[in-house]
Amino acid sequence: MNRREFLVTGVAGATAANLTGAQTAGQASPEQFFEWRQYHLRTGANRNQVGDFLKNVGIAALNRIGVRPVGVFNPVYGPSKPTLHVLLVHPSLDSVLSAWTQLQADPEVQEKGAPFLNASLAEPAYVRYESSLLKAFSQMPKLAVPIQRERILELRIYESHSAKAGKKKIEMFNEGGEIAIFKKTGLNPVLFGETIVGPNMPNLHYMLVFKDLADRDRRWQTFRDDPDWKKLSADPAYKDTVSNITDIILKPTDYSQI
């Protein structure tokens, strides 16, 4: 078995274990896949190498192979700095598997991205990156690109104590109508995704967009006061589905497409 066969088998197997009717590599999917990366950056002169690569050549090259849009964010509130958060939106699992190979073969990337691609052990472009692969929820199968020029993004990660509880929370968002309540009360979702490969599983991610922190606080209060939310949150069928919440406020870079 070669490396690509191993990767296809591993990712497809992980997906099948977590999702009913999961696609196999190469097939079209009604739901997008989200690759969420958190780069741990070096301090000093090399701190901006990841961002410079994405800004000057990486995002355009990713768009050319169908990975679009690409989000790049700096943390404002939440765990740990110096980091850079990158969101890659894929149309299929095959895109997830082949994107890096295609990117490296791009002549423009080879030329303009050489300092990043060929970074030495003594002068690396970053320390490490962590990555999660998400599949979009059925009730929001595609990412919604924010229209606000001035904006912050809120990323929330909900962990569950078991796979069953995690699926129940996803059901609460989908069939239970929580996503619809979000939209009705002015919480503007960018994405909802179930983590199929990544740390701290089972978990789900979702992202909301606001003008600023004051706007965030107002909209969350409207949601909390909504009678439909109060009724749904009191439903015993959805009790004890979330065991831990991570909340991160992000600011998009000036070259982010999200």
C-alpha positions in Angstrom: 0.0 0.0 0.0 1.5 3.4 -1.0 1.2 6.6 1.0 -1.8 8.0 -1.0 -3.7 4.7 -0.6 -3.0 4.7 3.1 -4.3 8.3 3.4 -7.5 7.6 1.4 -8.2 4.5 3.5 -7.5 6.2 6.8 -9.6 9.4 6.2 -12.4 7.5 4.5 -12.5 5.0 7.3 -12.5 7.7 10.0 -15.4 9.5 8.2 -17.4 6.3 7.8 -17.0 5.7 11.5 -18.5 9.1 12.4 -21.0 9.8 9.6 -23.8 7.9 8.1 -23.5 7.6 4.3 -20.1 9.1 4.2 -18.6 9.9 0.8 -15.5 8.2 -0.6 -12.6 10.1 -2.1 -13.4 11.5 -5.5 -17.2 11.6 -5.1 -19.2 14.8 -4.9 -20.6 15.8 -1.6 -23.6 18.0 -0.9 -21.8 19.2 2.3 -18.5 21.0 2.2 -15.5 19.9 4.2 -13.6 22.3 6.4 -10.0 22.0 7.2 -9.2 24.0 10.3 -5.5 24.7 11.0 -4.0 26.5 13.9 -0.4 27.4 13.2 1.9 27.9 16.2 4.2 30.7 15.0 7.8 31.6 15.8 8.5 34.8 17.5 10.8 37.5 16.0 11.6 38.1 12.3 10.0 34.9 11.0 6.7 35.3 12.7 4.9 36.4 9.5 6.1 33.7 7.1 2.9 31.7 7.1 0.8 34.8 6.6 3.1 36.2 3.9 3.0 32.9 2.0 -0.8 32.8 2.1 -1.2 36.5 1.2 1.3 36.6 -1.7 0.8 33.2 -3.4 -0.9 30.5 -1.3 -4.5 31.7 -1.3 -4.6 32.4 -5.0 -3.0 28.9 -5.7 -5.5 27.2 -3.4 -8.4 29.0 -5.2 -7.1 27.7 -8.5 -7.4 24.1 -7.4 -10.9 24.6 -6.0 -10.2 25.3 -2.3 -12.2 28.4 -1.7 -12.8 30.6 0.2 -9.7 30.6 2.5 -10.0 32.3 5.9 -7.0 33.6 7.8 -7.5 34.9 11.3 -5.6 36.3 14.3 -6.9 35.5 17.8 -8.3 38.4 19.8 -9.6 36.3 22.7 -9.0 32.6 23.5 -6.2 30.2 23.8 -2.9 30.9 22.9 -0.6 33.2 21.0 1.3 33.6 18.8 -0.9 31.7 16.5 -2.6 32.0 13.1 -5.9 30.3 12.3 -6.5 29.1 8.7 -9.7 27.8 7.3 -9.7 25.8 4.0 -13.0 25.1 2.4 -13.0 21.9 0.3 -15.7 20.6 -2.0 -14.8 16.9 -1.4 -12.6 14.5 0.5 -10.5 14.1 -2.6 -9.7 17.8 -2.5 -8.5 17.4 1.1 -6.2 14.6 0.1 -4.8 16.1 -3.0 -4.6 19.8 -2.2 -1.0 19.9 -0.8 0.4 17.8 -3.7 -1.3 20.1 -6.2 -0.1 23.2 -4.4 3.5 22.1 -4.4 3.3 21.3 -8.2 2.1 24.8 -9.0 4.9 26.7 -10.8 4.0 30.0 -9.2 4.0 28.5 -5.8 7.4 26.9 -6.5 8.8 30.3 -7.5 7.2 32.8 -5.2 6.6 30.5 -2.3 10.1 29.1 -2.2 11.2 30.7 1.1 8.1 29.1 2.8 8.3 25.7 1.0 12.1 25.3 1.5 12.4 26.7 5.0 15.4 25.1 6.8 15.6 23.3 10.1 17.5 26.2 11.5 15.0 28.8 10.2 11.5 27.1 10.0 8.5 29.0 8.8 6.5 27.9 11.9 6.8 25.7 15.0 3.9 23.2 14.3 0.3 23.3 13.2 -2.7 21.4 14.5 -5.4 20.4 12.1 -9.1 19.2 12.2 -11.3 18.0 9.4 -15.0 18.9 9.6 -18.0 18.0 7.6 -20.7 20.6 7.2 -24.1 20.1 8.9 -27.0 19.0 6.7 -29.0 22.1 7.6 -26.1 24.4 6.6 -24.2 22.4 4.0 -22.2 25.4 2.6 -20.1 28.1 4.3 -21.7 31.5 4.3 -19.1 34.2 3.4 -19.7 37.3 5.7 -20.7 40.4 3.9 -19.6 42.8 6.7 -16.5 44.8 6.0 -15.7 45.4 9.6 -16.2 42.2 11.5 -15.1 39.8 14.2 -15.6 36.0 14.1 -16.6 33.9 17.0 -15.5 30.2 16.9 -17.1 27.9 19.4 -16.1 24.3 19.9 -18.5 22.0 21.7 -17.1 18.8 23.1 -19.3 15.9 24.2 -18.7 13.1 26.7 -19.6 10.4 24.2 -20.3 9.9 20.4 -24.0 9.4 21.1 -24.2 12.7 23.0 -22.2 14.5 20.3 -24.7 13.2 17.6 -27.6 14.4 19.8 -26.2 17.9 20.0 -25.8 17.9 16.2 -29.5 16.8 15.9 -30.4 19.7 18.2 -28.9 22.1 15.8 -30.3 20.4 12.7 -33.7 18.7 13.2 -34.2 20.4 16.6 -34.2 23.8 14.9 -31.4 25.5 16.8 -29.7 26.8 13.6 -33.1 28.3 12.6 -33.3 30.0 15.9 -29.8 31.4 15.5 -30.8 32.9 12.1 -34.2 34.2 13.4 -32.6 36.0 16.4 -29.8 37.7 14.4 -26.9 35.3 15.2 -25.3 35.1 11.8 -23.7 31.7 11.2 -20.7 31.3 8.9 -20.4 27.5 9.3 -21.4 24.5 11.3 -19.2 21.4 11.1 -18.8 18.0 12.8 -15.2 17.0 13.5 -14.4 13.7 11.8 -10.6 13.8 12.3 -8.9 15.9 15.0 -8.2 16.4 18.7 -10.6 16.3 21.6 -13.3 14.2 19.8 -16.2 14.0 19.7 -16.8 17.7 19.0 -18.4 20.1 16.7 -17.3 23.6 15.5 -19.4 26.6 14.5 -18.6 30.1 13.6 -20.6 33.3 13.9 -19.9 36.8 12.5 -20.5 40.1 14.3 -19.6 43.8 13.7 -17.8 44.0 17.1 -17.9 42.7 20.7 -20.8 45.0 21.6 -22.8 43.7 18.7 -22.0 40.1 19.8 -23.2 40.7 23.3 -26.5 42.2 22.1 -27.2 39.4 19.6 -26.5 36.7 22.1 -28.8 38.2 24.6 -31.6 38.3 22.0 -31.0 34.6 21.4 -31.1 33.8 25.1 -34.3 35.6 25.6 -36.1 34.0 22.6 -39.0 31.8 23.6 -38.2 29.2 21.0 -34.7 28.8 22.4 -36.0 28.6 25.9 -38.4 25.8 24.9 -35.7 23.9 22.9 -33.1 24.2 25.6 -35.5 22.8 28.2 -36.2 19.7 26.1 -35.0 16.7 28.1 -34.0 14.9 24.9 -31.1 17.3 24.5 -29.9 17.4 28.1 -26.2 16.9 28.9 -25.0 16.8 25.4 -22.1 19.2 25.8 -19.3 18.6 28.3 -16.9 21.5 27.4 -17.0 24.7 25.4 -14.0 26.5 23.9 -14.8 30.1 22.8 -12.4 32.0 20.5 -12.8 35.5 19.1 -10.9 36.0 15.8 -10.1 39.0 13.7 -9.7 38.3 9.9 -6.5 39.5 8.3 -6.8 42.1 5.5 -6.3 39.3 2.9 -8.8 36.8 4.4 -11.6 35.7 2.1 -13.9 34.9 5.1 
